[in-house]
Amino acid sequence: MPTEQDLNEAYWANRYRQNQTQWDVGAATEPLKAYIDQLTRKDQRILLAGGGNGYEAEYLHQQGFTQVFLLDFAAEPLANFQRRVPDFPREHLLRQDFFSLTPHRFDLVLEQTFFCALPRHRRAQYARQVFDLLVPGGKLAGVLFSEEFEKEGPPFGGTAPEYQSYFEPYFRFSHFAPCYNSIKPRQGRELFIVLERRERMQFLA
Ligand SMILES: C[S@@+](CC[C@H](N)C(=O)[O-])C[C@H]1O[C@@H](n2cnc3c(N)ncnc32)[C@H](O)[C@@H]1O
């Protein structure tokens, strides 16, 4: 099982350098675009965590969203993004470890192939960190794989009940269902989630 060291910044930076980026679809994906298209407040603070080359950040920027932040600990994708979107505010590019991000407060965190890239033992910590980064009532939205994979990850798969156990203490489930508009290779293999941050953590029986 890969450890944190195995999936550190050097590991991911190397994957970008060697063009081993099979997750990268080269554009904002349909489920994320459709979700973004129904957002109305253009000044909400939005975080793309483990956002890689940042196609959704680019899309948001093009649509006039002004408070978009792209975070990744690998330098390569952020440099690629800067070359592609030179007018994106430099201070909104956060090159750091997601788990060390403080004290930002966001209205929305968008998820796509970041959760599945983390070592499995960090999943509960991810849920907690998103809770800490969101304002009360803020949302975590995006896609999660809905199946286990035969090959050792990343990506690491999972199941709806497993995910529920991580997120329930911190979020209300506004939407948590099979994704109907996944990109072709991910069809039938993703959940679309919209989770609303609870006011405070809830201890569940
Ligand atoms: C599978 S890629 C997904 C990139 C992007 N979300 C996409 O859909 O194209 C996972 C990304 O998460 C980044 N990453 C992994 N662990 C991280 C961490 N702890 N903090 C910040 N970035 C991280 C990697 O550098 C990589 O860019």
The ligand as a Tripos MOL2 file, in Angstrom:
@<TRIPOS>MOLECULE
LIG
   27    29     1     0     0
SMALL
NO_CHARGES

@<TRIPOS>ATOM
      1 C1         -4.8890   12.6770  -10.2450 C.3       1 LIG1
      2 S1         -4.3370   14.3270  -10.2180 S.3       1 LIG1
      3 C2         -5.8360   15.2360  -10.5340 C.3       1 LIG1
      4 C3         -5.6520   16.6240  -11.0540 C.3       1 LIG1
      5 C4         -6.9500   17.3590  -11.4080 C.3       1 LIG1
      6 N1         -7.8710   17.3710  -10.2940 N.3       1 LIG1
      7 C5         -7.6040   16.7820  -12.6260 C.2       1 LIG1
      8 O1         -8.7470   16.3030  -12.5370 O.co2     1 LIG1
      9 O2         -6.9900   16.8400  -13.7040 O.co2     1 LIG1
     10 C6         -4.0790   14.6110   -8.4770 C.3       1 LIG1
     11 C7         -3.4450   15.9410   -8.2080 C.3       1 LIG1
     12 O3         -3.4030   16.1690   -6.8070 O.3       1 LIG1
     13 C8         -2.1550   16.7400   -6.4620 C.3       1 LIG1
     14 N2         -1.9330   16.3900   -5.0490 N.ar      1 LIG1
     15 C9         -1.8580   15.1550   -4.5090 C.ar      1 LIG1
     16 N3         -1.7270   15.2220   -3.1690 N.ar      1 LIG1
     17 C10        -1.7290   16.5460   -2.8590 C.ar      1 LIG1
     18 C11        -1.6540   17.2610   -1.6390 C.ar      1 LIG1
     19 N4         -1.5390   16.6190   -0.4620 N.pl3     1 LIG1
     20 N5         -1.6860   18.6130   -1.6730 N.ar      1 LIG1
     21 C12        -1.8020   19.2590   -2.8680 C.ar      1 LIG1
     22 N6         -1.8870   18.6330   -4.0660 N.ar      1 LIG1
     23 C13        -1.8560   17.2920   -4.0600 C.ar      1 LIG1
     24 C14        -1.1750   16.1430   -7.4460 C.3       1 LIG1
     25 O4         -0.0240   16.9300   -7.6030 O.3       1 LIG1
     26 C15        -2.0280   16.0880   -8.7180 C.3       1 LIG1
     27 O5         -1.9120   17.2610   -9.4720 O.3       1 LIG1
@<TRIPOS>BOND
     1     1     2 1
     2     2     3 1
     3     2    10 1
     4     3     4 1
     5     4     5 1
     6     5     6 1
     7     5     7 1
     8     7     8 2
     9     7     9 1
    10    10    11 1
    11    11    12 1
    12    11    26 1
    13    12    13 1
    14    13    14 1
    15    13    24 1
    16    14    15 ar
    17    14    23 ar
    18    15    16 ar
    19    16    17 ar
    20    17    18 ar
    21    17    23 ar
    22    18    19 1
    23    18    20 ar
    24    20    21 ar
    25    21    22 ar
    26    22    23 ar
    27    24    25 1
    28    24    26 1
    29    26    27 1
@<TRIPOS>SUBSTRUCTURE
     1 LIG1         1 GROUP 0 **** ****
